[in-house]
Amino acid sequence: MRLVWIMRARTTLAGGGFLFALALSSAIPLAAHADEETRPRPLPSLSPGFRFTEATGEELFASACQACHMPDGKGAVGAGTYPSLAQDGNLAAGGYPVTIVVRGQRAMPPVGAMISDAQVAAVVNYVRTHFGNQYQDAVSADDVKLARP
């Protein structure tokens, strides 16, 4: 549309008028773009502060885990290696993922300081019963309490 307007201005305006129209047509999108950048944008939906507020295992996984372990739990390889949680035999003993979530290991941060015992249990139970995992012996908040330093 801008090109059509410029072509019309070129045929109807003479001399400096054409240059003015060309300069004006180039400045309009820049002004609109500048306005777009200053417009307030909604913040992403993240937990405020240093604690997670999500309660269910699914919500916690979506908020804290899936960025590295991927939405399908299959992990990723790229700038780092993020292990797969899908059909993971390491999850058979509930204490193992509890310890990893609470204390961290290698690239996995110790998120235990940011989530409650009940939240740790919820996300561990979610992972142990999803992504092809069928471990039905649920961990409890009391199990998590024992894993804390």
N, C-alpha and C positions, 0 to 999 in steps of 0.2 A: 504494500500500500504506500509506503514511504517513497519507493522508487517511482510510482505513478505520479505522486504529488510533485516530486522533483522534476519529472519530465514535463508536467504541465507548467510548472513555474518556469522552467527553462524556455519553453516556447512562448510564454506570455510576458515574462519579465525581461527587461533589457539591461545589459551591463551589470552594475553593482546590485541591482535588485535580485538577480539570479544568485550572486554570491551570498547575499544576505539570506535568501531562502534556503540555500544549501547549508549554510552555517546553522540556521535555526533548526532545520530538520535533523541535523546531527546532534544538536544539544538536547533536544526533547527526550530521546531515549536515555541519555545520561542523567538528566534530572529525575526521570522516573525511576531509574535504577538506584540513584542515591536515596530517594524516598523509600524504596523497598528495603534498603539495607538498614535504615534507621527505625523502621517499624518494629515494635516489640514482637518477639516470637514466643510461642508457648515453650516452656521448658520441658525437657523430656521427663517422663514419669519415672523418677528414681526415688528411692527412700531418702528422706532428709537426714542430714547429720551423719553420724558414724554408726548408726544401727539400722538394720533392715527392718521394715515394718510389715513385709509380706508374711502371711501366716501359713499358707499351705505349701506343701512340697513343690507343687507345680508352679506356684507364683514365685517361690524362691529360686527354683531352677531357671525360670525365664528371666528373672531379674539379675541373678548373680552368676549362674553357671553356664548358660547356653552361649554366651559370647565366646568362650573358649572351647567348650565341649560340643558346640553346635546344637541347634534345635532338635536334631534327630539323635543326639547323644553319641554320634560316631567320631567325635574329635576332629582334629585338623592338623595339617602339616603346612608350614609356610615360614613365617618369621620365627616361629617356635613350634614345638611339638606338643599338642594337647591330646592326651590319651582318650581313646574311645571308652565310653561307659556302656555301650551296647553289648549285650551278651557277654558281660565281663565276669569271669570266674573269680576275680579278686573281690567281688562284692558278696560272695557266698557267706563269709563271716561278717556279720554286721559291725563288729568292732573295727574292722579295717577302714571302711569309708568314714566312720565316725571320727577316728583318729586323724585321718587325712584332712577332713573338713575343719576340725578343731585346731589342729596344730600345723597343718600345711606340710608340704613335701616338695622339694625342688622348686619348680615354677608355680606350684599351687600355693597361693597365699593362705596364711592361717586366718580364716574368716571367723573362727570361733569367738573372737573378741567382739564381733559385730552382730552376732546372732545368739539367741537364747538356746538353752538346752532343748526346748520343745521345737524350735525352728530347725536345729541341726537334725533332730530325729525325723522331722517332717520331710526335709529334703533328701536325707539318706533313704528313708523308706520309699519316697517317690522314685528315686533312681533305681533302687533295688527291685521295684515292681513294674518298671517301664523299660522301653528300649530293648525288648527281648529278654529282660531279666525276670525271673520268676521266683525270687526269694521272698517267701511269705512270712518268715519269722521277723516280725517288726522290732526295731530298736525303740527304746523308750527314752524319755528325758533323763531318767535315772541312769541309764547306760551312758549317756553323754556326759553326765556329771562326773562319772568315774574316769572318763578319758581326759578331762581337763587337767592342765598342769597344776 
